[in-house]
């Protein structure tokens, strides 16, 4: 299977980041797939009914919260 990766990073206000996370969570709750677009390319990702959720927090000079879904 071919590896396809979309990576996106941008600085947002906390409220904007929360709105994007809410939209992603709503899409996951309502559908069994997600549509993502980057650089004019649109992909559909099928998501099964059960996923593995990992949450990682790193505190130090730079703080990080990482949320990962795998299946």
C-alpha positions as CSV (number, residue, x, y, z in Angstrom):
1,X,0.0,0.0,0.0
2,X,1.3,3.5,-0.9
3,X,2.1,5.9,1.9
4,X,0.2,9.1,1.7
5,X,0.8,11.8,4.2
6,X,-0.7,15.3,4.8
7,X,1.0,17.4,7.4
8,X,-0.2,20.8,8.3
9,X,1.0,23.2,10.9
10,X,0.0,26.8,11.5
11,X,-0.3,29.3,14.3
12,X,-3.9,29.9,15.4
13,X,-5.6,31.6,18.3
14,X,-6.6,29.1,21.0
15,X,-10.3,29.5,20.1
16,X,-9.6,28.9,16.4
17,X,-7.7,25.7,17.3
18,X,-10.6,24.6,19.5
19,X,-13.1,25.2,16.7
20,X,-11.0,23.1,14.3
21,X,-10.8,20.3,16.8
22,X,-14.6,20.5,17.4
23,X,-15.2,20.3,13.6
24,X,-13.0,17.2,13.4
25,X,-14.7,15.6,16.4
26,X,-18.2,16.3,14.9
27,X,-17.2,14.8,11.6
28,X,-15.8,11.7,13.4
29,X,-19.0,11.3,15.4
30,X,-21.4,11.7,12.4
31,X,-19.5,9.8,9.6
32,X,-17.3,6.8,9.0
33,X,-14.9,8.9,7.0
34,X,-13.2,12.3,7.0
35,X,-12.4,14.5,4.1
36,X,-9.2,16.4,4.2
37,X,-7.8,19.0,1.7
38,X,-4.4,20.4,1.2
39,X,-2.8,22.1,-1.8
40,X,-5.8,21.4,-3.9
41,X,-5.8,17.7,-3.2
42,X,-8.7,16.2,-1.4
43,X,-8.6,12.8,0.3
44,X,-11.2,10.7,2.0
45,X,-10.1,8.7,5.0
46,X,-12.2,5.8,6.1
47,X,-12.5,5.5,9.9
48,X,-13.7,2.4,11.6
49,X,-16.2,2.3,14.5
50,X,-13.3,1.7,17.0
51,X,-10.0,3.5,17.1
52,X,-7.1,3.8,19.4
53,X,-6.8,7.2,21.1
54,X,-3.5,8.4,22.4
55,X,-2.9,11.7,24.2
56,X,0.6,12.9,25.1
57,X,1.5,16.0,27.0
58,X,5.1,17.3,27.1
59,X,5.9,20.2,29.4
60,X,9.2,22.0,29.3
61,X,10.7,25.0,27.5
62,X,8.1,24.3,24.7
63,X,4.8,22.7,25.7
64,X,3.1,20.2,23.5
65,X,-0.3,18.3,23.4
66,X,-0.4,15.6,20.9
67,X,-3.6,13.7,20.1
68,X,-3.4,10.7,17.9
69,X,-6.0,8.3,16.5
70,X,-4.8,5.0,15.0
71,X,-6.6,1.9,13.6
